[in-house]
Structure formats: structure tokens, C-alpha cells
Amino acid sequence: MPAKPESIAAVICAAGSSNRFGTGLKKEYAMLYPSRNDSRGKPLSVLGAAVLAFSRNTNIGTIVITTPAGDENGIAAQSLPEELLNDGKIFFIPGGNSRRESVHKALIYLKAFSPEYVLIHDAARPWISGELIDRVINAMRINKAAIPVIPAHDTPKVLESSTEKTLMKNDTILIKSHPKRGDITFAQTPQGFSFNEILAAHEKAATNIIHRNAEFTDDAEIWNEFNGPVTAVPGEMENRKITYAEDLQ
């Protein structure tokens, strides 16, 4: 049985700083290249393409987009196709100081809509397909928590000091372990969850972060920490995330 539209909400995360994008432009507002068009034939921004995919899914009702604090000029809204701004189900809220905090704020905002489930997606993944959204929804409704994953194609290594900033400095780092590639997958979004339970998990994470002294890297980790196992479904190679300007090409 298909879910009622109002029973599934979506959070689109677009509150990051885009420091690594390297152009001075926020990556979510960049135009896709090669260009993709909306229903009127107009080119889409990264954010516009991501939001449009969820807006077109008839299972999804409310969509909340997290934006950088200080977006009073509505740049996020201006980057969306006009058709999306007229359907009355898209809302913008300022994000927090981290992705986790931004998602938490979006979930609190969504409480007023009483959704049964929520999909959480990175706006920087504009090539998300409708088929993948449906795949996550179906697994989420059965298992309460589901995320898409893709196989690791490079051989993974665990470092003694595994920080991106250290690697970018070209420092020499010892390898701690050599996990088997077949045991490793890479997580994608959207990640789907039972709404009340992921909200409760985020409430605990907000308190736990003080004692943990480390951020949770995605919502699946938060669910696993406080609620239990997460189900994986096949992701898509095309559903890649934009980090650098070169990723648009």
C-alpha cells in the first residue's frame, strides 16, 4: 500500500559553508553542468535538481530545506524552479553549526506536521533518481531505518590519524589497519527513518555529543547509536556528492 503523502516528509540539507568548493559560490546554488532543465526548460541549480526529485515523488508531503544562517535575502529560494515555490509544501529554516544540528532543527520544525517517516538528503547530491527515493521509502516502511550504499571500488585503509586536514598537509601517516574492500560500502542519501524515533535519537545525540567529544557523521550513525541496526539498500553511482567545483563536470 502506498504511503499517504502527508505521512512522509523530507529534509534537504543545504546549510553548509561550501569552503572546499573553491569558487566563492555556495555549491548548492551553482548551475548543473551539463545543464539539466525543469519542466519549463530552464536550467536547474544543484539545490533545484535535488529538491525537484523529492517534490515529484507523490509519497512525499512536506519538504524542509536547511539554509545558512543569515539567508534573509532568500538566495536559496531564488535558486529553485518557480514551480517548486508555488506548490506550498516547501519551507526554509536556518541551519546550525553542524550538519547534525541542522538536521535536528529541521526535525523539530517538522513536528508540527506530524509525519510518520522522514527522508534526509544532502542537497549536494543533485542526481538523485526517483527510483532510488522509492527504494529507500519501501525499505524504511518495513524496517524503520534504511539508507542507500554503494560498494567500495578502492582498497580502504584505516589511518592512525585519519583527518582530512592532516592528509591535505601531505603529512606522513601510519596505516592502522587494512580492512577488506568487500566488507566496506559507502553511504549515500536519502536516509529514511521513522520520524518520532529519529527525532528522539537526535535529542539524545545533542546531549551525548558533549560527552562524546566528536560529531556524528550521518543520521544512520545516530540511529544505530540510540535505536539499533539500519537496513541498507542498493545505492546508485550517479547519486554522487558534489564537494569540489570539478565534481559538477
Sequence and secondary structure as in RCSB ss.txt:
>XXXX:A:sequence
MPAKPESIAAVICAAGSSNRFGTGLKKEYAMLYPSRNDSRGKPLSVLGAAVLAFSRNTNIGTIVITTPAGDENGI
AAQSLPEELLNDGKIFFIPGGNSRRESVHKALIYLKAFSPEYVLIHDAARPWISGELIDRVINAMRINKAAIPVI
PAHDTPKVLESSTEKTLMKNDTILIKSHPKRGDITFAQTPQGFSFNEILAAHEKAATNIIHRNAEFTDDAEIWNE
FNGPVTAVPGEMENRKITYAEDLQ
>XXXX:A:secstr
    GGGEEEEEE  S  GGG SSS GGGSB SS  B TTS B BHHHHHHHHHHT TT   EEEEE TT TT H
HHHTS HHHHTSS EEEEE  SSHHHHHHHHHHHHGGG  SEEEEEETT TT  HHHHHHHHHHHHHHSEEEEEE
E  S   EESS  HHHHHTT    EEE   GGG EEE S EEEEHHHHHHHHHHHHHHHHHH S   SHHHHHHH
HT   EEEE  TT     SGGGG 
